Amino acid sequence: MPKYKYKFNSDSLNYDKIKKTSKQKFFQFFSYILASIFMAVIIIVIFSIFFDTPNEKTLKRENKQLIVQYNLMDKKLTQISNVLNDIQQRDDNIYRVIFEADPIPKSIREAGFGGINRYAKLEGYSNSDLVIKTATKLDKLSKKLYVQSKSYDKIIDMAKNKQKYFSSIPAIAPISDKDLIRFASGFGYRIHPIYKTKKMHTGIDLTAPTGTKIYATGDGKVVKSGLSKGGYGQRVIIDHDYGYKTVYAHLSKIVVRRGRKINRGELIGLVGSTGVSTAPHLHYEVRRYNKPVNPINYYFNDITPSEYDKMILVSSRKNQSFD
């Protein structure tokens, strides 16, 4: 490239050297610099598109490894969740059944997380879906574990109080009846002795002479004692906790007052025929969460299996009740 430039002079018919001013030289130099920078930027951009820097290569390897680890974590969380579901099933259908506790509602076990978006900071990245999915599983699993832990705490408390629990459940006959000869009418629909129509008989009738001793069938507290407003006459109601109550009706005499704590086998009154009754007898009820259940299922401390079978047969007779 020539060092100088020349221009033909038509007047002198010679070539004159072109002389640049300082300003022209500056702009020429500046244009070279800009062109060089522009070309350098283009080269760098093209290079960065098609080639990774060592740092980028390292970050991409780490990113791939993180994705692999997240996928493994997601699978492990699924496995742990399946194990926890099995534990929950056993908790509801075995442990809680043993202690007659209600299962934990699904709405509590599966409760979500309301309010603000907990995962807003994880959004907007290339792998956001995977990260948010894993984080959600982890949060739900933590909540389920917390609920299950509380459930086991309750079961442990119930196990510690097992002796009190079994002492409280009605488990003996309310009057002495070793030969099962006093069983007059069972639980279920029976002919009413006065109205002569089928009516639900919510307990069992045990015949006995007036004055026969009546015993509490489980530990508890007397919640009602005295004359009832209905047809029970003189009656005693004992609350045994754990959802159980027992009713002793048509008594001739009551020997316990309201508020008194009672032990199984303790005398509470005497057989009579007060209230709506056609003969001296004890009307005995067992209530579970205030709903009448068949009392013959709560005789297990007093009778043998063969005697229980006999009692089932006697109680199933479709006869007339005494009240």
C-alpha positions in Angstrom: 0.0 0.0 0.0 1.5 3.4 -1.0 2.6 5.7 1.8 1.3 8.8 0.0 -1.5 9.6 -2.3 -1.3 11.9 -5.3 -3.7 14.0 -7.3 -3.3 15.1 -11.0 -3.1 18.9 -11.4 -4.5 19.8 -14.8 -3.0 23.3 -14.7 0.6 22.2 -14.0 0.2 18.9 -15.7 1.8 17.3 -12.6 0.9 15.0 -9.8 0.6 16.8 -6.5 1.0 15.1 -3.2 -2.3 15.0 -1.2 -1.7 16.3 2.3 -4.3 15.4 5.0 -5.1 17.7 7.9 -4.9 16.6 11.5 -8.6 16.3 11.7 -8.8 14.1 8.6 -6.0 11.9 10.0 -7.9 11.6 13.4 -11.2 10.6 11.7 -9.4 8.1 9.5 -7.6 6.6 12.5 -10.9 6.5 14.5 -12.7 4.8 11.6 -10.0 2.1 11.5 -10.4 1.6 15.3 -14.3 1.3 15.0 -14.0 -1.1 12.1 -11.5 -3.2 14.0 -13.8 -3.2 17.1 -16.8 -4.1 15.0 -15.0 -7.0 13.3 -13.7 -8.2 16.7 -17.2 -8.2 18.2 -18.6 -10.1 15.2 -15.8 -12.7 15.5 -16.4 -13.0 19.3 -20.2 -13.4 18.8 -19.7 -16.1 16.1 -17.1 -17.8 18.2 -19.4 -17.8 21.3 -22.3 -19.2 19.4 -20.5 -22.2 18.0 -17.8 -22.7 20.6 -18.0 -22.9 24.4 -15.5 -21.4 26.7 -13.9 -23.6 29.3 -16.0 -22.0 32.0 -19.2 -22.6 30.0 -18.2 -26.2 29.4 -17.8 -26.7 33.1 -21.1 -25.1 33.9 -22.9 -27.2 31.3 -21.5 -30.4 32.8 -22.5 -29.3 36.2 -26.0 -28.4 35.0 -26.4 -31.8 33.3 -25.3 -33.5 36.5 -27.8 -31.5 38.6 -30.6 -32.5 36.2 -29.6 -36.1 36.7 -29.6 -35.7 40.4 -32.9 -34.0 40.4 -34.5 -36.8 38.4 -33.0 -39.4 40.8 -34.3 -37.3 43.8 -37.7 -37.2 42.2 -37.8 -41.0 41.8 -36.6 -41.5 45.4 -39.3 -39.1 46.7 -41.9 -41.1 44.8 -40.6 -44.3 46.4 -40.6 -42.7 49.9 -44.1 -41.4 49.3 -45.3 -44.9 48.4 -43.8 -46.2 51.6 -45.5 -43.4 53.6 -48.8 -44.2 52.0 -48.5 -47.8 53.1 -47.7 -46.6 56.7 -50.7 -44.4 56.6 -52.9 -47.3 55.5 -51.6 -49.4 58.4 -52.1 -46.5 60.8 -55.7 -46.0 59.8 -56.7 -49.7 59.3 -54.7 -51.5 62.0 -53.3 -49.3 64.8 -56.2 -46.9 65.1 -58.7 -49.8 64.8 -57.0 -51.6 67.7 -57.5 -48.5 69.9 -60.9 -47.7 68.3 -59.7 -44.3 67.1 -61.1 -42.6 64.1 -59.0 -42.6 60.9 -57.3 -39.3 60.0 -59.4 -37.7 57.3 -57.8 -37.6 53.8 -58.4 -33.8 53.7 -55.9 -33.5 56.6 -53.4 -36.0 55.2 -53.5 -34.4 51.7 -53.7 -30.8 52.8 -52.0 -28.4 50.4 -50.2 -25.1 50.9 -52.5 -22.2 50.4 -51.7 -18.5 50.1 -48.8 -17.1 48.1 -46.8 -18.9 45.4 -44.1 -20.7 47.3 -42.1 -21.4 44.2 -42.1 -18.0 42.5 -38.3 -17.8 42.9 -37.8 -21.0 41.0 -39.7 -19.9 38.0 -38.2 -18.6 34.7 -35.4 -21.1 34.3 -34.9 -23.8 31.7 -35.4 -26.5 34.3 -38.0 -24.8 36.4 -40.7 -27.4 35.9 -38.4 -30.2 37.2 -37.2 -28.2 40.2 -40.7 -27.0 41.1 -42.1 -30.5 40.8 -39.4 -31.9 43.1 -39.8 -29.1 45.6 -43.6 -29.6 45.7 -43.2 -33.4 46.3 -40.7 -32.7 49.1 -43.1 -30.2 50.8 -46.1 -32.5 50.5 -44.0 -35.4 51.9 -42.8 -33.2 54.8 -46.4 -32.3 55.6 -47.5 -36.0 55.5 -44.7 -37.0 57.7 -45.6 -34.3 60.2 -49.3 -35.5 60.3 -48.1 -39.2 60.6 -45.7 -38.3 63.4 -48.6 -36.6 65.3 -50.7 -39.7 64.7 -48.1 -42.0 66.2 -47.7 -39.6 69.2 -51.5 -40.1 69.8 -51.3 -43.9 69.4 -48.3 -44.0 71.8 -50.5 -42.1 74.4 -53.3 -44.5 73.8 -50.9 -47.5 74.2 -49.7 -46.0 77.5 -53.3 -45.7 78.7 -54.2 -49.2 77.4 -54.9 -50.4 80.9 -57.3 -47.5 81.6 -58.8 -48.0 78.1 -59.6 -51.7 78.6 -60.8 -51.0 82.2 -63.2 -48.5 80.8 -64.8 -50.5 78.0 -68.0 -52.2 79.1 -67.0 -55.9 79.4 -69.2 -57.7 82.0 -72.8 -58.5 82.6 -74.6 -55.8 84.6 -76.3 -58.4 86.8 -75.3 -61.9 87.8 -76.4 -64.3 85.1 -73.9 -67.1 84.7 -76.4 -69.5 83.2 -77.8 -66.9 80.8 -81.4 -67.5 82.1 -82.2 -63.9 82.6 -81.8 -62.9 79.0 -85.4 -61.9 78.0 -85.1 -59.6 74.9 -82.3 -58.7 72.6 -81.1 -55.7 70.6 -83.1 -54.8 67.4 -86.6 -54.5 66.3 -89.0 -56.1 68.8 -92.7 -56.0 69.6 -93.4 -53.2 72.1 -95.2 -54.6 75.2 -97.7 -51.7 75.3 -98.1 -50.5 71.7 -97.9 -54.0 70.2 -96.0 -52.7 67.2 -92.5 -53.3 66.0 -90.1 -50.8 67.5 -86.4 -50.5 67.7 -85.2 -51.9 71.0 -81.9 -50.1 71.7 -80.7 -52.4 74.5 -81.3 -55.8 76.1 -83.7 -56.8 78.8 -82.5 -58.9 81.6 -85.2 -60.3 83.9 -84.5 -60.4 87.7 -86.5 -60.1 90.9 -86.9 -56.6 92.3 -83.9 -55.7 94.4 -81.4 -57.7 92.4 -78.0 -56.0 92.4 -76.8 -54.1 89.3 -73.1 -53.5 88.6 -71.2 -51.0 86.5 -69.8 -52.8 83.4 -66.7 -50.6 83.1 -64.8 -47.8 84.8 -66.3 -44.4 84.3 -68.2 -41.4 85.7 -71.9 -41.2 86.5 -73.3 -38.4 84.3 -77.0 -39.0 85.0 -78.7 -40.5 88.0 -82.4 -40.3 88.9 -85.8 -40.3 87.3 -85.8 -39.8 83.5 -88.3 -37.7 81.6 -88.9 -40.6 79.2 -89.9 -44.2 79.8 -86.6 -45.3 81.5 -87.9 -44.6 85.0 -85.1 -44.5 87.5 -82.0 -44.8 85.5 -78.2 -44.4 85.7 -75.9 -43.3 82.8 -72.2 -43.8 83.0 -69.6 -42.2 80.7 -66.7 -44.5 80.2 -64.7 -42.1 78.0 -63.3 -43.3 74.6 -66.8 -42.7 73.2 -68.6 -45.3 75.4 -71.6 -44.8 77.6 -73.9 -47.4 79.3 -77.5 -47.0 80.4 -79.2 -48.9 83.3 -83.0 -48.3 83.3 -86.1 -49.1 85.4 -84.2 -49.3 88.7 -86.1 -49.6 92.0 -83.2 -47.9 93.8 -80.1 -45.9 92.8 -77.0 -46.0 95.1 -74.7 -43.6 93.2 -74.9 -39.9 92.5 -74.2 -37.8 89.5 -70.5 -37.0 89.2 -69.2 -40.0 91.1 -66.4 -42.0 89.6 -67.2 -45.7 89.2 -65.1 -48.8 88.9 -66.1 -51.9 86.9 -68.1 -54.3 89.1 -69.2 -51.6 91.6 -72.8 -51.6 92.8 -74.9 -48.8 91.2 -78.5 -49.8 92.0 -81.2 -52.4 92.2 -83.5 -54.0 89.7 -87.0 -52.6 89.5 -89.9 -51.8 87.2 -90.1 -48.0 87.2 -91.0 -46.0 84.1 -92.6 -47.8 81.0 -92.0 -51.4 82.1 -94.3 -54.5 82.3 -92.2 -56.5 84.8 -89.1 -56.2 87.0 -86.1 -56.3 84.7 -83.0 -54.3 83.8 -82.9 -52.5 80.5 -79.2 -52.2 79.6 -77.7 -50.2 76.8 -74.3 -49.6 75.4 -73.8 -46.5 73.3 -70.8 -45.7 71.1 -70.5 -42.0 70.3 -74.1 -41.7 71.5 -75.4 -44.3 69.0 -76.8 -47.6 70.5 -74.8 -50.7 69.7 -75.6 -54.3 70.6 -74.6 -54.9 74.3 -74.0 -58.6 73.7 -70.7 -57.7 72.0 -69.5 -56.3 75.3 -69.7 -59.4 77.5 -66.3 -60.7 76.7 -64.9 -60.7 80.3 -67.7 -62.9 81.7 -68.4 -65.7 79.3 -66.8 -68.5 77.3 -67.0 -68.8 73.5 -69.7 -71.5 73.8 -71.7 -69.3 76.3 -71.3 -66.4 73.8 -72.8 -68.5 71.0 -75.7 -69.4 73.3 -76.3 -65.8 74.1 -76.3 -64.8 70.4 -79.0 -67.5 69.8 -81.1 -66.3 72.7 -80.7 -62.6 71.8 -81.8 -63.2 68.2 -85.3 -64.3 69.2 -87.9 -62.0 67.7 -90.0 -61.8 70.9 -91.6 -59.0 72.9 -89.5 -56.6 74.9 -90.3 -55.6 78.5 -90.2 -51.9 77.9 
